[in-house]
Amino acid sequence: MPADETRVQPRLAKGFRDLFAVDLEARRAMIETVRAVYERYGFEPLETPAIEYVDVLGKNLPESDQPDGGIFAWKGDDEEWIATRYDLTAPLARVVAQYAQQLPKPFRRYQVGPVYRMEKPGPGRFREFTQFDFDTVGSSSMAADAEAAALLSEALEALGVARGDYVVRLNDRKVLNGVLEQSGALASGKGLTVLRAVDKLDRLGVDGVRELLGKGRADESGDFTPGAGLDDGAIRTILDFVQAGDPDRDVVLGRLAALVGESAVGREGVAELGAISALLAAEGVGPDRVQLDPSVVRGLAYYTGPVLEAALTFPIVDDEGVTRPFGSVAGGGRYDDLVERFTGEKVPATGASIGVDRLLAALRTLKRVPATRPGPIVVAVLEKDRLPDYQRLVRELRNAGLAAELYLGESGFRAQLKYADKRNAPIAVIVGGNEFTSGTVALKDLALGRELASNIQDRDEWRKGQPAQVTVPRDQLVSAAREILARLGGRP
């Protein structure tokens, strides 16, 4: 490249990030744990493209009043507008409508993959993130909604989140609509604005929501969000509603029945929550796991009935130094009208989505990250003229089903061990001139070496019986490697 030519600056697109092995391995282990729960409930996998036509996706994002608001969209070579998916539910609706005759009814699927939203990035908030969904399409039974709440609870516990550190919270959009009807907000056409305001309760608190229900609110940067413009009486009714929660599900049902009054849609929502609560009780899922919480409304516009959210309740210190609960890591609800956009007929559906990256951050905070696979066994190269002999060692390990790699760099022995350590290799295989002559191989237990170097207490007896390096006959390479790996898997 000419000296005077400007070099391109390596940089990430705003709101995106690079992920390396340590994060990807932890994510993979977490996903596999959750996948086992989904499959135990009878859900089967599905994959859809990351790109859909804009009109197929529909306008359902929170804070989006424009058809392409909040999404990455462009005109394709067929002159139609296409976009990256903003969630996994809108593409599912397209699949159900397109393949209606081939699919079982109900159709129960799970899907994991990246989604994209052109929203304002911030700490821990990215424009590309991974969701892990499960959905039941074709059932109007509240048993499907109760199952969704129980499944989220079981998935969190499978990941090591203890009861008391999480709660699955349930509400019903119909109840909210009943309250809006009673307050007059529904008739004024402000229902969606109210919904978006209530959905920010965890982040902004009661006072922030009060501002959004009234004239509006300016955030820390000075950006102003117009409010719903409700009068004081209507605001008071809605705030009474969102604060009507209680650990006793029957107490909440009583409060909600009083708030919706004679509203038919509100009473229908209360009845649905009552049915879900009874089903959960029959399954042994108590309020220590699932509660009724009217503050849960969910921001997406397509929800039509029960909505739910899994929140982690243990305290953290946020970026502003404020101690607060960790918050939501999963959510979903019933969307009975989404498929109707394509077919003209109602197709009941319900499901939920786990925010994979956010939940993984929570597991790190709890020190509950699922165990990840170690790196490969690294075969060091001490005699470059004997490269084929080293390659045979690697092939033997691989043929035995063990992950192994040959060091392919140019550095000396000490640097090779540092490389193996960075690769999180459990073992380094060391064969030099003496070993070739004697027909032996040396295996260095790198995991044990790291542990010995960390000066952990109360392990003296264990250390004495576990040498950090062993030398064995050449034909015992695989068995010796397996013995070290077995010890590694058995360590606490």
FIZALUM-864297 format. One record per residue (C-alpha): residue number from 1; x, y, z; residue in three letters. Coordinates in steps of 0.2 Angstrom, whole numbers, padded with zeros to 4 digits, m for minus. Example, Ala and Ser with C-alpha at 12.3 -4.5 7.8 and 13.67 -1.06 7.14 Angstrom:
2
<roro 1,<0062,m0022,0039>,ALA>
<roro 2,<0068,m0005,0036>,SER>
END
This chain:
492
<roro 1,<0000,0000,0000>,MET>
<roro 2,<0007,0017,m0004>,PRO>
<roro 3,<0014,0027,0011>,ALA>
<roro 4,<0002,0042,0007>,ASP>
<roro 5,<m0014,0031,0005>,GLU>
<roro 6,<m0025,0033,0020>,THR>
<roro 7,<m0028,0017,0029>,ARG>
<roro 8,<m0045,0011,0034>,VAL>
<roro 9,<m0048,0013,0053>,GLN>
<roro 10,<m0054,m0004,0060>,PRO>
<roro 11,<m0070,0000,0070>,ARG>
<roro 12,<m0087,m0008,0075>,LEU>
<roro 13,<m0104,m0002,0068>,ALA>
<roro 14,<m0113,0008,0082>,LYS>
<roro 15,<m0122,m0003,0094>,GLY>
<roro 16,<m0114,m0020,0088>,PHE>
<roro 17,<m0100,m0030,0097>,ARG>
<roro 18,<m0087,m0044,0094>,ASP>
<roro 19,<m0089,m0060,0104>,LEU>
<roro 20,<m0074,m0071,0107>,PHE>
<roro 21,<m0073,m0090,0113>,ALA>
<roro 22,<m0075,m0087,0131>,VAL>
<roro 23,<m0092,m0078,0128>,ASP>
<roro 24,<m0097,m0090,0114>,LEU>
<roro 25,<m0093,m0106,0124>,GLU>
<roro 26,<m0103,m0099,0139>,ALA>
<roro 27,<m0118,m0095,0128>,ARG>
<roro 28,<m0118,m0112,0120>,ARG>
<roro 29,<m0118,m0121,0136>,ALA>
<roro 30,<m0132,m0110,0142>,MET>
<roro 31,<m0142,m0113,0126>,ILE>
<roro 32,<m0140,m0131,0127>,GLU>
<roro 33,<m0147,m0131,0145>,THR>
<roro 34,<m0162,m0122,0140>,VAL>
<roro 35,<m0164,m0132,0125>,ARG>
<roro 36,<m0166,m0148,0135>,ALA>
<roro 37,<m0180,m0140,0145>,VAL>
<roro 38,<m0189,m0134,0130>,TYR>
<roro 39,<m0188,m0151,0122>,GLU>
<roro 40,<m0194,m0160,0138>,ARG>
<roro 41,<m0210,m0149,0136>,TYR>
<roro 42,<m0212,m0156,0118>,GLY>
<roro 43,<m0206,m0141,0108>,PHE>
<roro 44,<m0197,m0144,0092>,GLU>
<roro 45,<m0184,m0134,0083>,PRO>
<roro 46,<m0187,m0121,0068>,LEU>
<roro 47,<m0175,m0110,0059>,GLU>
<roro 48,<m0181,m0095,0049>,THR>
<roro 49,<m0171,m0082,0038>,PRO>
<roro 50,<m0164,m0066,0047>,ALA>
<roro 51,<m0172,m0056,0033>,ILE>
<roro 52,<m0190,m0054,0029>,GLU>
<roro 53,<m0201,m0042,0019>,TYR>
<roro 54,<m0205,m0027,0029>,VAL>
<roro 55,<m0224,m0029,0027>,ASP>
<roro 56,<m0222,m0047,0033>,VAL>
<roro 57,<m0214,m0042,0049>,LEU>
<roro 58,<m0227,m0029,0052>,GLY>
<roro 59,<m0226,m0013,0063>,LYS>
<roro 60,<m0226,m0020,0081>,ASN>
<roro 61,<m0210,m0013,0089>,LEU>
<roro 62,<m0212,m0001,0104>,PRO>
<roro 63,<m0207,0017,0101>,GLU>
<roro 64,<m0210,0015,0082>,SER>
<roro 65,<m0224,0024,0073>,ASP>
<roro 66,<m0216,0023,0056>,GLN>
<roro 67,<m0217,0007,0045>,PRO>
<roro 68,<m0199,0005,0045>,ASP>
<roro 69,<m0196,0013,0062>,GLY>
<roro 70,<m0184,0003,0074>,GLY>
<roro 71,<m0178,m0009,0060>,ILE>
<roro 72,<m0164,m0010,0047>,PHE>
<roro 73,<m0173,m0009,0031>,ALA>
<roro 74,<m0168,m0007,0012>,TRP>
<roro 75,<m0175,m0010,m0005>,LYS>
<roro 76,<m0171,m0027,m0012>,GLY>
<roro 77,<m0168,m0031,m0031>,ASP>
<roro 78,<m0186,m0035,m0033>,ASP>
<roro 79,<m0190,m0017,m0028>,GLU>
<roro 80,<m0199,m0023,m0012>,GLU>
<roro 81,<m0193,m0017,0005>,TRP>
<roro 82,<m0184,m0030,0016>,ILE>
<roro 83,<m0177,m0029,0033>,ALA>
<roro 84,<m0168,m0039,0047>,THR>
<roro 85,<m0180,m0047,0059>,ARG>
<roro 86,<m0183,m0038,0075>,TYR>
<roro 87,<m0189,m0053,0084>,ASP>
<roro 88,<m0193,m0072,0081>,LEU>
<roro 89,<m0211,m0071,0083>,THR>
<roro 90,<m0216,m0061,0067>,ALA>
<roro 91,<m0207,m0073,0056>,PRO>
<roro 92,<m0216,m0088,0065>,LEU>
<roro 93,<m0233,m0080,0061>,ALA>
<roro 94,<m0227,m0080,0042>,ARG>
<roro 95,<m0222,m0098,0043>,VAL>
<roro 96,<m0238,m0104,0051>,VAL>
<roro 97,<m0248,m0095,0038>,ALA>
<roro 98,<m0237,m0101,0023>,GLN>
<roro 99,<m0236,m0119,0029>,TYR>
<roro 100,<m0253,m0121,0037>,ALA>
<roro 101,<m0258,m0137,0029>,GLN>
<roro 102,<m0241,m0146,0033>,GLN>
<roro 103,<m0240,m0141,0051>,LEU>
<roro 104,<m0247,m0150,0066>,PRO>
<roro 105,<m0260,m0141,0075>,LYS>
<roro 106,<m0256,m0135,0088>,PRO>
<roro 107,<m0238,m0131,0082>,PHE>
<roro 108,<m0225,m0131,0095>,ARG>
<roro 109,<m0208,m0124,0091>,ARG>
<roro 110,<m0193,m0116,0098>,TYR>
<roro 111,<m0180,m0106,0089>,GLN>
<roro 112,<m0164,m0097,0094>,VAL>
<roro 113,<m0155,m0084,0084>,GLY>
<roro 114,<m0149,m0066,0082>,PRO>
<roro 115,<m0162,m0051,0080>,VAL>
<roro 116,<m0159,m0033,0076>,TYR>
<roro 117,<m0166,m0017,0081>,ARG>
<roro 118,<m0161,0000,0076>,MET>
<roro 119,<m0163,0008,0093>,GLU>
<roro 120,<m0152,0020,0104>,LYS>
<roro 121,<m0138,0009,0110>,PRO>
<roro 122,<m0132,0011,0128>,GLY>
<roro 123,<m0123,0001,0142>,PRO>
<roro 124,<m0128,m0017,0140>,GLY>
<roro 125,<m0140,m0013,0126>,ARG>
<roro 126,<m0135,m0018,0108>,PHE>
<roro 127,<m0143,m0017,0091>,ARG>
<roro 128,<m0140,m0036,0088>,GLU>
<roro 129,<m0144,m0048,0102>,PHE>
<roro 130,<m0149,m0066,0103>,THR>
<roro 131,<m0166,m0073,0108>,GLN>
<roro 132,<m0172,m0090,0112>,PHE>
<roro 133,<m0191,m0092,0109>,ASP>
<roro 134,<m0204,m0106,0112>,PHE>
<roro 135,<m0222,m0104,0106>,ASP>
<roro 136,<m0238,m0114,0105>,THR>
<roro 137,<m0248,m0109,0089>,VAL>
<roro 138,<m0266,m0115,0087>,GLY>
<roro 139,<m0272,m0116,0105>,SER>
<roro 140,<m0283,m0104,0114>,SER>
<roro 141,<m0282,m0114,0131>,SER>
<roro 142,<m0275,m0105,0146>,MET>
<roro 143,<m0266,m0121,0149>,ALA>
<roro 144,<m0253,m0115,0136>,ALA>
<roro 145,<m0250,m0099,0145>,ASP>
<roro 146,<m0249,m0107,0161>,ALA>
<roro 147,<m0236,m0119,0153>,GLU>
<roro 148,<m0226,m0104,0147>,ALA>
<roro 149,<m0224,m0097,0164>,ALA>
<roro 150,<m0220,m0114,0172>,ALA>
<roro 151,<m0207,m0117,0158>,LEU>
<roro 152,<m0198,m0101,0161>,LEU>
<roro 153,<m0197,m0105,0179>,SER>
<roro 154,<m0190,m0122,0176>,GLU>
<roro 155,<m0177,m0115,0163>,ALA>
<roro 156,<m0170,m0103,0176>,LEU>
<roro 157,<m0169,m0116,0189>,GLU>
<roro 158,<m0160,m0128,0177>,ALA>
<roro 159,<m0147,m0114,0175>,LEU>
<roro 160,<m0144,m0113,0193>,GLY>
<roro 161,<m0155,m0098,0197>,VAL>
<roro 162,<m0162,m0101,0214>,ALA>
<roro 163,<m0180,m0098,0220>,ARG>
<roro 164,<m0180,m0081,0228>,GLY>
<roro 165,<m0168,m0074,0215>,ASP>
<roro 166,<m0181,m0074,0201>,TYR>
<roro 167,<m0200,m0072,0199>,VAL>
<roro 168,<m0211,m0075,0183>,VAL>
<roro 169,<m0224,m0061,0183>,ARG>
<roro 170,<m0240,m0062,0174>,LEU>
<roro 171,<m0253,m0050,0168>,ASN>
<roro 172,<m0267,m0049,0155>,ASP>
<roro 173,<m0268,m0035,0142>,ARG>
<roro 174,<m0287,m0037,0143>,LYS>
<roro 175,<m0286,m0031,0161>,VAL>
<roro 176,<m0276,m0016,0156>,LEU>
<roro 177,<m0289,m0012,0142>,ASN>
<roro 178,<m0303,m0013,0155>,GLY>
<roro 179,<m0294,m0001,0166>,VAL>
<roro 180,<m0290,0011,0151>,LEU>
<roro 181,<m0309,0009,0147>,GLU>
<roro 182,<m0313,0014,0165>,GLN>
<roro 183,<m0301,0029,0164>,SER>
<roro 184,<m0307,0035,0147>,GLY>
<roro 185,<m0289,0033,0140>,ALA>
<roro 186,<m0295,0020,0127>,LEU>
<roro 187,<m0308,0032,0120>,ALA>
<roro 188,<m0296,0046,0118>,SER>
<roro 189,<m0285,0035,0107>,GLY>
<roro 190,<m0270,0035,0119>,LYS>
<roro 191,<m0270,0017,0124>,GLY>
<roro 192,<m0254,0013,0115>,LEU>
<roro 193,<m0245,0028,0123>,THR>
<roro 194,<m0251,0022,0140>,VAL>
<roro 195,<m0245,0005,0137>,LEU>
<roro 196,<m0228,0011,0132>,ARG>
<roro 197,<m0227,0022,0148>,ALA>
<roro 198,<m0232,0008,0159>,VAL>
<roro 199,<m0219,m0004,0151>,ASP>
<roro 200,<m0206,0008,0158>,LYS>
<roro 201,<m0211,0006,0176>,LEU>
<roro 202,<m0195,m0004,0181>,ASP>
<roro 203,<m0183,0008,0173>,ARG>
<roro 204,<m0191,0025,0177>,LEU>
<roro 205,<m0201,0021,0193>,GLY>
<roro 206,<m0219,0028,0197>,VAL>
<roro 207,<m0214,0046,0195>,ASP>
<roro 208,<m0207,0043,0178>,GLY>
<roro 209,<m0222,0034,0172>,VAL>
<roro 210,<m0233,0048,0180>,ARG>
<roro 211,<m0224,0060,0169>,GLU>
<roro 212,<m0227,0050,0153>,LEU>
<roro 213,<m0245,0048,0157>,LEU>
<roro 214,<m0247,0066,0159>,GLY>
<roro 215,<m0237,0080,0149>,LYS>
<roro 216,<m0222,0070,0145>,GLY>
<roro 217,<m0204,0067,0151>,ARG>
<roro 218,<m0186,0073,0147>,ALA>
<roro 219,<m0172,0060,0150>,ASP>
<roro 220,<m0155,0064,0156>,GLU>
<roro 221,<m0149,0069,0138>,SER>
<roro 222,<m0163,0081,0136>,GLY>
<roro 223,<m0173,0071,0124>,ASP>
<roro 224,<m0191,0074,0127>,PHE>
<roro 225,<m0204,0060,0125>,THR>
<roro 226,<m0222,0067,0123>,PRO>
<roro 227,<m0235,0060,0136>,GLY>
<roro 228,<m0252,0053,0135>,ALA>
<roro 229,<m0260,0069,0141>,GLY>
<roro 230,<m0271,0061,0153>,LEU>
<roro 231,<m0280,0070,0167>,ASP>
<roro 232,<m0275,0067,0186>,ASP>
<roro 233,<m0290,0055,0189>,GLY>
<roro 234,<m0286,0044,0174>,ALA>
<roro 235,<m0267,0044,0179>,ILE>
<roro 236,<m0272,0039,0197>,ARG>
<roro 237,<m0283,0025,0191>,THR>
<roro 238,<m0269,0018,0180>,ILE>
<roro 239,<m0256,0020,0193>,LEU>
<roro 240,<m0267,0011,0206>,ASP>
<roro 241,<m0268,m0003,0193>,PHE>
<roro 242,<m0250,m0006,0190>,VAL>
<roro 243,<m0247,m0006,0209>,GLN>
<roro 244,<m0260,m0019,0213>,ALA>
<roro 245,<m0248,m0033,0214>,GLY>
<roro 246,<m0246,m0045,0229>,ASP>
<roro 247,<m0238,m0062,0232>,PRO>
<roro 248,<m0255,m0069,0235>,ASP>
<roro 249,<m0262,m0072,0218>,ARG>
<roro 250,<m0280,m0072,0224>,ASP>
<roro 251,<m0278,m0055,0232>,VAL>
<roro 252,<m0272,m0048,0215>,VAL>
<roro 253,<m0287,m0056,0206>,LEU>
<roro 254,<m0299,m0047,0219>,GLY>
<roro 255,<m0290,m0030,0217>,ARG>
<roro 256,<m0291,m0031,0198>,LEU>
<roro 257,<m0309,m0036,0198>,ALA>
<roro 258,<m0313,m0020,0207>,ALA>
<roro 259,<m0302,m0009,0196>,LEU>
<roro 260,<m0310,m0016,0179>,VAL>
<roro 261,<m0328,m0013,0186>,GLY>
<roro 262,<m0341,m0018,0173>,GLU>
<roro 263,<m0329,m0017,0158>,SER>
<roro 264,<m0333,m0033,0149>,ALA>
<roro 265,<m0315,m0035,0141>,VAL>
<roro 266,<m0307,m0031,0159>,GLY>
<roro 267,<m0318,m0045,0167>,ARG>
<roro 268,<m0313,m0057,0153>,GLU>
<roro 269,<m0295,m0053,0157>,GLY>
<roro 270,<m0297,m0056,0176>,VAL>
<roro 271,<m0305,m0073,0172>,ALA>
<roro 272,<m0291,m0078,0161>,GLU>
<roro 273,<m0278,m0074,0175>,LEU>
<roro 274,<m0289,m0084,0187>,GLY>
<roro 275,<m0289,m0099,0176>,ALA>
<roro 276,<m0270,m0098,0174>,ILE>
<roro 277,<m0267,m0096,0192>,SER>
<roro 278,<m0278,m0112,0196>,ALA>
<roro 279,<m0268,m0122,0183>,LEU>
<roro 280,<m0252,m0117,0190>,LEU>
<roro 281,<m0258,m0121,0207>,ALA>
<roro 282,<m0263,m0139,0201>,ALA>
<roro 283,<m0246,m0141,0194>,GLU>
<roro 284,<m0238,m0136,0211>,GLY>
<roro 285,<m0231,m0119,0204>,VAL>
<roro 286,<m0233,m0107,0219>,GLY>
<roro 287,<m0231,m0088,0221>,PRO>
<roro 288,<m0213,m0091,0225>,ASP>
<roro 289,<m0211,m0094,0207>,ARG>
<roro 290,<m0225,m0086,0197>,VAL>
<roro 291,<m0235,m0071,0203>,GLN>
<roro 292,<m0248,m0060,0196>,LEU>
<roro 293,<m0241,m0042,0193>,ASP>
<roro 294,<m0252,m0029,0184>,PRO>
<roro 295,<m0236,m0018,0180>,SER>
<roro 296,<m0231,m0031,0167>,VAL>
<roro 297,<m0238,m0025,0150>,VAL>
<roro 298,<m0224,m0029,0137>,ARG>
<roro 299,<m0219,m0016,0124>,GLY>
<roro 300,<m0224,m0025,0108>,LEU>
<roro 301,<m0240,m0020,0101>,ALA>
<roro 302,<m0246,m0038,0095>,TYR>
<roro 303,<m0250,m0045,0112>,TYR>
<roro 304,<m0269,m0048,0115>,THR>
<roro 305,<m0271,m0057,0131>,GLY>
<roro 306,<m0260,m0064,0145>,PRO>
<roro 307,<m0242,m0057,0145>,VAL>
<roro 308,<m0228,m0063,0156>,LEU>
<roro 309,<m0210,m0058,0161>,GLU>
<roro 310,<m0196,m0067,0170>,ALA>
<roro 311,<m0187,m0055,0181>,ALA>
<roro 312,<m0171,m0058,0192>,LEU>
<roro 313,<m0174,m0051,0209>,THR>
<roro 314,<m0156,m0051,0216>,PHE>
<roro 315,<m0148,m0033,0218>,PRO>
<roro 316,<m0135,m0026,0207>,ILE>
<roro 317,<m0127,m0009,0206>,VAL>
<roro 318,<m0131,m0001,0189>,ASP>
<roro 319,<m0120,0011,0179>,ASP>
<roro 320,<m0126,0026,0189>,GLU>
<roro 321,<m0121,0018,0206>,GLY>
<roro 322,<m0139,0014,0210>,VAL>
<roro 323,<m0143,m0003,0219>,THR>
<roro 324,<m0158,m0011,0211>,ARG>
<roro 325,<m0165,m0028,0206>,PRO>
<roro 326,<m0156,m0035,0190>,PHE>
<roro 327,<m0173,m0035,0181>,GLY>
<roro 328,<m0181,m0044,0166>,SER>
<roro 329,<m0172,m0058,0156>,VAL>
<roro 330,<m0187,m0065,0147>,ALA>
<roro 331,<m0204,m0061,0142>,GLY>
<roro 332,<m0219,m0065,0130>,GLY>
<roro 333,<m0238,m0067,0130>,GLY>
<roro 334,<m0253,m0071,0119>,ARG>
<roro 335,<m0254,m0064,0102>,TYR>
<roro 336,<m0270,m0071,0094>,ASP>
<roro 337,<m0271,m0058,0080>,ASP>
<roro 338,<m0254,m0060,0072>,LEU>
<roro 339,<m0257,m0074,0060>,VAL>
<roro 340,<m0274,m0067,0055>,GLU>
<roro 341,<m0264,m0053,0046>,ARG>
<roro 342,<m0260,m0066,0033>,PHE>
<roro 343,<m0275,m0078,0033>,THR>
<roro 344,<m0290,m0067,0038>,GLY>
<roro 345,<m0294,m0080,0052>,GLU>
<roro 346,<m0289,m0080,0070>,LYS>
<roro 347,<m0276,m0092,0075>,VAL>
<roro 348,<m0273,m0092,0094>,PRO>
<roro 349,<m0255,m0092,0099>,ALA>
<roro 350,<m0244,m0089,0114>,THR>
<roro 351,<m0226,m0090,0119>,GLY>
<roro 352,<m0211,m0082,0127>,ALA>
<roro 353,<m0193,m0077,0123>,SER>
<roro 354,<m0177,m0077,0133>,ILE>
<roro 355,<m0164,m0063,0131>,GLY>
<roro 356,<m0149,m0075,0129>,VAL>
<roro 357,<m0136,m0061,0132>,ASP>
<roro 358,<m0144,m0053,0146>,ARG>
<roro 359,<m0147,m0069,0155>,LEU>
<roro 360,<m0129,m0074,0153>,LEU>
<roro 361,<m0124,m0058,0161>,ALA>
<roro 362,<m0135,m0062,0175>,ALA>
<roro 363,<m0128,m0079,0177>,LEU>
<roro 364,<m0110,m0071,0178>,ARG>
<roro 365,<m0116,m0060,0192>,THR>
<roro 366,<m0123,m0075,0201>,LEU>
<roro 367,<m0107,m0085,0197>,LYS>
<roro 368,<m0119,m0098,0189>,ARG>
<roro 369,<m0112,m0098,0171>,VAL>
<roro 370,<m0114,m0116,0165>,PRO>
<roro 371,<m0098,m0126,0163>,ALA>
<roro 372,<m0089,m0123,0147>,THR>
<roro 373,<m0079,m0135,0137>,ARG>
<roro 374,<m0060,m0134,0139>,PRO>
<roro 375,<m0049,m0129,0124>,GLY>
<roro 376,<m0040,m0142,0113>,PRO>
<roro 377,<m0025,m0153,0119>,ILE>
<roro 378,<m0010,m0144,0111>,VAL>
<roro 379,<0004,m0154,0104>,VAL>
<roro 380,<0020,m0143,0106>,ALA>
<roro 381,<0033,m0143,0092>,VAL>
<roro 382,<0051,m0145,0099>,LEU>
<roro 383,<0059,m0153,0084>,GLU>
<roro 384,<0053,m0144,0068>,LYS>
<roro 385,<0061,m0157,0056>,ASP>
<roro 386,<0050,m0170,0064>,ARG>
<roro 387,<0034,m0161,0060>,LEU>
<roro 388,<0026,m0177,0053>,PRO>
<roro 389,<0029,m0186,0069>,ASP>
<roro 390,<0020,m0173,0079>,TYR>
<roro 391,<0006,m0173,0066>,GLN>
<roro 392,<0004,m0192,0069>,ARG>
<roro 393,<0001,m0188,0088>,LEU>
<roro 394,<m0012,m0175,0084>,VAL>
<roro 395,<m0021,m0187,0072>,ARG>
<roro 396,<m0021,m0201,0085>,GLU>
<roro 397,<m0029,m0190,0098>,LEU>
<roro 398,<m0042,m0184,0086>,ARG>
<roro 399,<m0046,m0202,0080>,ASN>
<roro 400,<m0049,m0206,0099>,ALA>
<roro 401,<m0062,m0192,0099>,GLY>
<roro 402,<m0052,m0179,0108>,LEU>
<roro 403,<m0050,m0161,0103>,ALA>
<roro 404,<m0032,m0158,0098>,ALA>
<roro 405,<m0022,m0146,0088>,GLU>
<roro 406,<m0004,m0145,0082>,LEU>
<roro 407,<0005,m0129,0087>,TYR>
<roro 408,<0007,m0120,0070>,LEU>
<roro 409,<0017,m0104,0076>,GLY>
<roro 410,<0035,m0101,0075>,GLU>
<roro 411,<0039,m0098,0094>,SER>
<roro 412,<0049,m0107,0106>,GLY>
<roro 413,<0044,m0120,0119>,PHE>
<roro 414,<0040,m0107,0133>,ARG>
<roro 415,<0029,m0097,0121>,ALA>
<roro 416,<0020,m0112,0116>,GLN>
<roro 417,<0015,m0116,0133>,LEU>
<roro 418,<0009,m0098,0135>,LYS>
<roro 419,<m0001,m0101,0119>,TYR>
<roro 420,<m0009,m0117,0126>,ALA>
<roro 421,<m0014,m0107,0142>,ASP>
<roro 422,<m0022,m0094,0132>,LYS>
<roro 423,<m0032,m0107,0122>,ARG>
<roro 424,<m0038,m0114,0139>,ASN>
<roro 425,<m0030,m0131,0134>,ALA>
<roro 426,<m0031,m0144,0147>,PRO>
<roro 427,<m0015,m0153,0142>,ILE>
<roro 428,<0001,m0149,0132>,ALA>
<roro 429,<0009,m0164,0124>,VAL>
<roro 430,<0028,m0162,0125>,ILE>
<roro 431,<0040,m0173,0114>,VAL>
<roro 432,<0058,m0168,0112>,GLY>
<roro 433,<0073,m0178,0107>,GLY>
<roro 434,<0074,m0188,0123>,ASN>
<roro 435,<0056,m0193,0122>,GLU>
<roro 436,<0058,m0198,0104>,PHE>
<roro 437,<0073,m0209,0108>,THR>
<roro 438,<0065,m0217,0123>,SER>
<roro 439,<0048,m0220,0115>,GLY>
<roro 440,<0039,m0209,0127>,THR>
<roro 441,<0028,m0194,0128>,VAL>
<roro 442,<0026,m0181,0142>,ALA>
<roro 443,<0008,m0174,0146>,LEU>
<roro 444,<0008,m0158,0156>,LYS>
<roro 445,<m0009,m0155,0165>,ASP>
<roro 446,<m0011,m0137,0162>,LEU>
<roro 447,<m0027,m0135,0171>,ALA>
<roro 448,<m0019,m0142,0187>,LEU>
<roro 449,<m0004,m0131,0184>,GLY>
<roro 450,<m0015,m0116,0184>,ARG>
<roro 451,<m0023,m0122,0200>,GLU>
<roro 452,<m0007,m0125,0209>,LEU>
<roro 453,<m0001,m0108,0203>,ALA>
<roro 454,<m0016,m0100,0210>,SER>
<roro 455,<m0012,m0104,0228>,ASN>
<roro 456,<m0029,m0112,0233>,ILE>
<roro 457,<m0029,m0117,0251>,GLN>
<roro 458,<m0035,m0134,0258>,ASP>
<roro 459,<m0029,m0145,0243>,ARG>
<roro 460,<m0013,m0152,0249>,ASP>
<roro 461,<m0018,m0170,0250>,GLU>
<roro 462,<m0026,m0168,0233>,TRP>
<roro 463,<m0011,m0160,0225>,ARG>
<roro 464,<0001,m0174,0231>,LYS>
<roro 465,<m0008,m0187,0222>,GLY>
<roro 466,<m0010,m0177,0206>,GLN>
<roro 467,<0007,m0173,0197>,PRO>
<roro 468,<0006,m0159,0185>,ALA>
<roro 469,<0016,m0168,0172>,GLN>
<roro 470,<0018,m0186,0168>,VAL>
<roro 471,<0028,m0196,0156>,THR>
<roro 472,<0021,m0212,0148>,VAL>
<roro 473,<0026,m0224,0135>,PRO>
<roro 474,<0021,m0218,0117>,ARG>
<roro 475,<0007,m0231,0115>,ASP>
<roro 476,<m0002,m0224,0131>,GLN>
<roro 477,<m0004,m0206,0125>,LEU>
<roro 478,<m0023,m0208,0123>,VAL>
<roro 479,<m0026,m0217,0139>,SER>
<roro 480,<m0015,m0205,0149>,ALA>
<roro 481,<m0024,m0190,0141>,ALA>
<roro 482,<m0041,m0197,0145>,ARG>
<roro 483,<m0036,m0200,0163>,GLU>
<roro 484,<m0031,m0181,0165>,ILE>
<roro 485,<m0047,m0176,0157>,LEU>
<roro 486,<m0057,m0187,0168>,ALA>
<roro 487,<m0049,m0179,0183>,ARG>
<roro 488,<m0052,m0161,0176>,LEU>
<roro 489,<m0071,m0166,0174>,GLY>
<roro 490,<m0072,m0172,0192>,GLY>
<roro 491,<m0064,m0157,0200>,ARG>
<roro 492,<m0076,m0146,0210>,PRO>
END
